[in-house]
Amino acid sequence: MPEPRQIPLALNHRPQLDRQSFIGSASNRAALELIESWPSWPTRTVRLFGPSGAGKSHLVNIWAALSGAVSEDLNQPASMPGPPCLYIEDIDRGPTSEMDLFHLINAVSEADRYLLLTARMPISRWHLTLPDLVSRLRMATPVQLDPPDDDLLRQVLVKLFADRQLLVDRAIVDYLLKRMERSLSAARAIVDAADRRAMAENRRISRALIADVLDHLNGANFEREN
């Protein structure tokens, strides 16, 4: 008779988004340095862009802790005067009123406030139609987050496993690095799935288990895309 499977508890392993938990590397060093240089920014508006899972939201949280920044909703613009620091995440996902964004950037500059915009792509790929807005955005300070490099992903994976009291051989991390999606969100999803499967099946974190997890996650992603 097969051993009964354990039911994994739905424990809360929400990612920590404070400065102490941010792992620096060559791929994010310039962005971190700019965020931490506030309020000595070159311009009142900063554009932070990079692929999904590169750490943009983490940097926004670090800046919010430093500056007291709050999220701005262009559909419900904050009254002036208001909080001195604002941020809008994923501004390029839309739909966004170009005129509202243009007025917000102007208002921030005129009131000596600060605005942080995050996006996946540079503004040349936002398909903007308002020339004045393009001009304002080009005047904002750009900073790019590159996809996580191997050094960063390795440190993140080790930390995520350690946070769950899971000791994992370096060979397993190396195995993951060669096969996983290059994003921090993918690292979190893999560690969460591996932890749950190990608990449910009473197995240790092995290469075979990780291979099963990757197959399952890749299959789920394929189904969503199709």
SULNORDA-V878312 format. One record per pair of residues at least 4 apart in sequence whose C-alpha atoms are under 6 Angstrom apart, sorted by the first residue. I is the first residue (numbers start at 1). J is the second residue. Records with the same first field share a line. If there is no record, write none. Layout:
I->J + J
This chain:
5->200 + 201
6->200
7->200
8->196 + 199 + 200
17->58
18->62
19->62
25->29 + 152
27->146 + 148
28->145
31->143
44->109 + 114
45->114 + 115 + 116 + 140
46->116 + 140 + 141 + 142
47->117 + 118 + 141 + 142
48->118 + 143 + 144
49->118 + 119 + 120 + 121 + 144
50->120 + 144 + 145 + 146
51->120
53->183 + 184 + 185
54->147 + 183
63->67
64->68 + 69
69->85 + 86
70->86
71->86 + 87 + 88
72->86 + 87 + 88
73->77
84->113
85->113 + 114 + 115
86->115
87->115 + 116 + 117
88->117
89->117 + 118
90->118 + 119
91->119
92->119
102->133
108->113
148->152
150->154
159->163
161->166
162->166
172->207
176->180
190->194
194->198
197->201
198->202 + 203 + 204
214->218
